[in-house]
């Protein structure tokens, strides 16, 4: 019997494997066949069935292998799409004739044309005409397998925008084996602009010594960044006015002027590294006449700093169009700002030397008439001039030192934990040199205070940082070799290369020991001022408190004497005696409550945080000062809202605030007639519709006195300001500090008719510890 013909691929190793496996399965299947088959003979039938089974199984396995190969091909195509079409770099596949065969999404975005319009267009169509020769040389360069050809030239987008590009060309066959070029296009416009700026700064002021540096810089910035108005200013000693040293306006230079910085974007720049308003700058600064006259739309500026960190000038650029590339403008301003600040300091020093020289010449001319004194005066002036020159040299040296060295302790750690770099400032902070850290990477963990090390490790372990995004700052202590402690503020961020590969983590540590100590000292002084204001207030209330205590004590004494009298009777009147003893207990409780309240107010230090009802505290305070109110003939009215909710905070400190406001109101009405002394205390709930966490309480204390002094609430809340003959001027300042610490606000305003109203707001149901 003729055997079935095998598949054409059965000669391959993979087909032979299919054949062997199929024969094995067919043999197992043959064991189950019956032995009594009809003609042809049973042996031939079994052999034929065995061959058919083997062939069938072989075909099924080959089909399964083909399906698996198809699935892998589909997955490979998807991965190619993700790598090529969705890549952040612009990729183009170019034929031997120079036409674009394929382009990814980044290429279409960069060149400004859809994929269908890009395909089959020559890539040379997008090369600037002046750089066509460079592109031709790039295309004709000899091809070395595995080594890409690169060049930098200018390209033109579909809308006519010219940009600098870095081309990387690699030759590889396409899917059909036809040679094709893979071209990677990178936009390097920002880099070239910065390089051009660096070259300008290198040449400006040296190659052409007769030109003014600041005018050249103003013209360069205006032309390179497309801004119609550029001014470079020198700040006055007060910092409220500026004097221009160069103005470049619509292609020409204007005369220098002086102007006030208030209500201008230049006033907003002073003290900041960069200040940028990409659009609608006139709307943001409506009082600036220069902006209105220019019909300005955009603004960007930077502060010029002296060598000792003080603002001495600024650079401002104004445009009539929105600023489309604020990043480029800010980068260039940061680059030129350091050189401009140095030139400005140099000019100031030269002006000072010129003034000194003029004074010297005047002195010499005047003293020549007196020969006995002329030499002495001349030597003194020469010494002053030499000292000024030395100061100028020291100023330039300090400026270079600040520019070349960082003050913070910086380090770069590789992914495996090895230190790649550490700045010399580490020795100033930790007492250990950079070489020690490089030799022992674990030294950093050993010098961190044991109580802070777990917090530091949690900050780093298991956290992935995005490139360019710094982490939240943490604080920790380091122990120096001599045992002293230094506080550090730490931030870190990921380090990646141009291809996005993770290269480790960069950390920055700033020594904040002095700031921590200053904060602790300020907190101690605030507590002392609060206690002093509390004691002063209670001293003013001492007469009323003694009267409040005398009343229950006198009642206790009278009731005790009556009880002794009743006990002397035979038999004693137990019913009346029990009533007298109950009165004694009640009066003693009242006296004890007053003493406890005074003790809490006198107690140094804070009381536990808790929730309390504002209305109850208001009634407690009014009850505590009722004798003082009666002694001053003050009529009290309360308007207490219902369902206000509880407030979280220090109940005693809030009592102190209310006591101070009530006592100040009594003092303010001391000169009024008896019928005109009215005190009103109101409480109500305030809710801002649609604003989360905006619910709160408002407490008002109104009087009919003389009102707030000249200057309003701002003057009244100043520390050590008082209108009382013997006041310290601390009460309202301390009250404002207490309310602010509770997350609220404290303010004041004059009433329409007479007197003033002090009002404070507090959040409802908010735990300040959370």
Secondary structure as GFF3:
##gff-version 3
##sequence-region A 1 770
A	DSSP	alpha_helix	13	30	.	.	.	ID=ss1
A	DSSP	alpha_helix	42	84	.	.	.	ID=ss2
A	DSSP	beta_strand	90	94	.	.	.	ID=ss3
A	DSSP	beta_strand	100	103	.	.	.	ID=ss4
A	DSSP	alpha_helix	105	111	.	.	.	ID=ss5
A	DSSP	alpha_helix	115	118	.	.	.	ID=ss6
A	DSSP	three_ten_helix	123	126	.	.	.	ID=ss7
A	DSSP	three_ten_helix	129	131	.	.	.	ID=ss8
A	DSSP	alpha_helix	132	140	.	.	.	ID=ss9
A	DSSP	beta_strand	149	156	.	.	.	ID=ss10
A	DSSP	beta_strand	162	173	.	.	.	ID=ss11
A	DSSP	beta_strand	179	187	.	.	.	ID=ss12
A	DSSP	alpha_helix	189	203	.	.	.	ID=ss13
A	DSSP	alpha_helix	213	225	.	.	.	ID=ss14
A	DSSP	beta_strand	229	235	.	.	.	ID=ss15
A	DSSP	beta_strand	241	249	.	.	.	ID=ss16
A	DSSP	beta_strand	252	253	.	.	.	ID=ss17
A	DSSP	beta_strand	258	260	.	.	.	ID=ss18
A	DSSP	alpha_helix	265	269	.	.	.	ID=ss19
A	DSSP	beta_strand	274	277	.	.	.	ID=ss20
A	DSSP	alpha_helix	281	284	.	.	.	ID=ss21
A	DSSP	alpha_helix	289	294	.	.	.	ID=ss22
A	DSSP	beta_strand	298	305	.	.	.	ID=ss23
A	DSSP	beta_strand	311	319	.	.	.	ID=ss24
A	DSSP	alpha_helix	326	367	.	.	.	ID=ss25
A	DSSP	alpha_helix	371	404	.	.	.	ID=ss26
A	DSSP	beta_strand	409	413	.	.	.	ID=ss27
A	DSSP	beta_strand	419	422	.	.	.	ID=ss28
A	DSSP	alpha_helix	425	430	.	.	.	ID=ss29
A	DSSP	alpha_helix	434	439	.	.	.	ID=ss30
A	DSSP	alpha_helix	443	447	.	.	.	ID=ss31
A	DSSP	alpha_helix	450	460	.	.	.	ID=ss32
A	DSSP	beta_strand	474	479	.	.	.	ID=ss33
A	DSSP	beta_strand	485	496	.	.	.	ID=ss34
A	DSSP	beta_strand	502	511	.	.	.	ID=ss35
A	DSSP	alpha_helix	513	540	.	.	.	ID=ss36
A	DSSP	alpha_helix	542	568	.	.	.	ID=ss37
A	DSSP	alpha_helix	574	602	.	.	.	ID=ss38
A	DSSP	beta_strand	610	612	.	.	.	ID=ss39
A	DSSP	alpha_helix	614	624	.	.	.	ID=ss40
A	DSSP	alpha_helix	626	631	.	.	.	ID=ss41
A	DSSP	beta_strand	635	640	.	.	.	ID=ss42
A	DSSP	beta_strand	647	649	.	.	.	ID=ss43
A	DSSP	alpha_helix	651	668	.	.	.	ID=ss44
A	DSSP	three_ten_helix	674	676	.	.	.	ID=ss45
A	DSSP	beta_strand	678	686	.	.	.	ID=ss46
A	DSSP	beta_strand	696	702	.	.	.	ID=ss47
A	DSSP	alpha_helix	712	716	.	.	.	ID=ss48
A	DSSP	alpha_helix	731	741	.	.	.	ID=ss49
A	DSSP	beta_strand	745	750	.	.	.	ID=ss50
A	DSSP	beta_strand	756	763	.	.	.	ID=ss51
###
